[in-house]
């Protein structure tokens, strides 16, 4: 057992010396909340399935508990992704809040301790779109970020390859405003697990700007500025994402981030590919596009199929069209199918 353990340590050290760029010949494959097209998102089961399917990175969205623990949920409101509504002991926790200017009612992670959250179970967030995933409802607990880090380490030893982490800080200015900032907890955990320098397989992403600038001042890890086709950063009222994607805007982003994460609509418009990838590359930025999904409702019209019994379209062609624009990475709920589509054109 000692010999095997030393061998695994040696393998991990060897892998850590290989730059990710040296082994990536096509866009990096980022499992969006794990293999969330096949398992309830942000569960250890979804992350493990994504890794087994060959994902280069897994992506946890991170929110905080009342006692300051980072957990993986798409939003801090958990009424639609857990069984919390079935717990009478938490009925009085249902409340209304305004998060980044949006009013919502439900149950929020910051009102629960980790011990309380651990009594809940995850559920499929899109049951009407992905009814097959409902068979996994109530099987998996809410995962902490540290549990995800431990899973990655175990799967690296098993698979003999590095597996990247791509955490998103969700609503960072909101959480900082209630005394639960992401930064210290996130960097502390990553540091304890050996992620500290630019060469480490980590990207930290955010739709906000101040959070990324603070992380840049405190860390050498790579950062990604997320952008959407509409709206703007919650912490910069009056600034739009469209402003940020001009030549000057991208130049400004390059002062604090290593790349941009645009929605697919910003890469391929109805009339064809846009110039964004080229502009971003000219500014020295990587481009990681989100989110590629198989279902017709998420696909451009030309890739939809009306006769598919699962409501899915020509996903492989969509993946290849996005890859052909020269993007450096793709987010997907279906990492196995993205990998197959990219391999088919090698």
Buried (B, 14 or more C-beta within 10 A) or exposed (E): EEEEEEEBEEBBEEBBEEEBEEEEEBBBBBBBBBBBBBBBBBBBBBBBBBBBBBBBBBBBBBBBBBEBBBBBBBBBBBBBBBBBBEBEEBEEBBEEBEBBEEEBEBBBBBBBEBEBBBBBBBBBBBBEBBEEBBEBBBEBBBBBBBBBBEBBBBBBBEEEBBBBBBBBBBBBBBBBEEEBBBBEBBBEBBEEBEBBEEBBBBBBBBBBBBBBBBBBEEBEBBBBBBBBEEBBBBBBEEBBBBEBBEEEBBBBBBEBBBBBBBBBBBBBEEEEBBEBBEBBBEBEBBBBBBBBBBBBEBBBEEBBBEEEEEBBBBBBEBBBBBBEBBBBBBBBBBBBBBBBBBEEEE
